[in-house]
Amino acid sequence: MKNNMNFLQLAKNQRFSVRKFKSQSVEKEKLDLILEAGRVAPTACNYQPQRILVIEDVSAIEKLKQRTSWHFDASVALIAEVE
């Protein structure tokens, strides 16, 4: 990817949807980076009205699968709760 690619080009050319995941768990370091990126992302008037729930426990993932068909057999789920 070019360093000078703008967001519109990125959205048009590099976008993809994942609907199948590996069975391996997400490394803590990677998950921490994802959560930190969300934490420092800009919000309106610096108001952070969201809470991110990280679901990793096998029994909790099974409960999630019973409640939605949009789980794609992921080993971890991030659920955004917005005020």
HUQUINOR-V567601 format. One record per pair of residues at least 4 apart in sequence whose ideal C-beta (glycine too) atoms are under 6 Angstrom apart, sorted by the first residue. I is the first residue (numbers start at 0). J is the second residue. Records with the same first field share a line. If there is no record, write none. Layout:
# HUQUINOR-V567601
I->J, J
This chain:
# HUQUINOR-V567601
0->4
4->8, 9
8->12
9->13
10->14
18->71
20->71, 72, 73
24->74
25->29, 30, 75
42->46, 47
48->81, 82
49->79, 81
50->80
51->77, 79
52->78
53->77
54->59, 76
55->75
63->70, 76
64->70
